[in-house]
């Protein structure tokens, strides 16, 4: 987490293992890590704007490549 002025940036990570078809990739028992970034703007002690990005391309690449 990084705080700069009225903006808070958060890097998150989630993991999973698909049990069925996932973004056109057949389930093969492979796991993945999904990285995300959130940027929140704070005004008056409240979040007034949020931007959220997830790296789904990176997730699909992990599932399609050999481990």
N, C-alpha and C positions, 0 to 999 in steps of 0.2 A: 504494500500500500504506500502511496506517495501523496503527500498533501502539499499543494503549492497555491498559495492565495486562497481563492474560493473554489478550487478544483481538487477533487480527490480521484486518483487513478488507482484501480485495483486490478491485479493480475490474478486470474483464477485458473484452476486446472481440475478437470474431471476425468475419470477413467471409466471404461466399460468394455464389455465383451458381448457383441451381438449374438443372439440366439436364433436369428432368422435373417433373411435378406435385409441389407442395410445399404442404402444409397446405391443400389444396383450391384452390390458385392455379396456373394453367397456367404453364409456363416461358415467359418472354418476354425472356430475356437480361438482366433487371434484377439488380443486385447488392444486397446488404443488409449492414448492420452489426448484430451481436447484442451487446448489453451484458449483462454478468453481474456479480453481486456474491457474494463468498464471505466468510463470517465464521467464523474458526477459533478455538476455545478451546484454549489450551495449558496443560497441567499436567505438571510433571516433565519438561519438554523434549519432550513429545509432544503431538500433536493428539489431543484426547479428544472433541471434538464439532465438527461442521462443518455449516453451513447454506449452501445454494447456491440462487441465484435467477437465472433467465434471462428476458429480456424478449422472449418469442416473439410477443406481441401487436404490439409495435413492429416486429418483423421482418415479419410478415404485412402490416401497414399500409404498409411501405416497398415491398413487392412489388405491392400492389394500387393504389397511387397512382402517378400519372405523375411521371416524373423531370424 
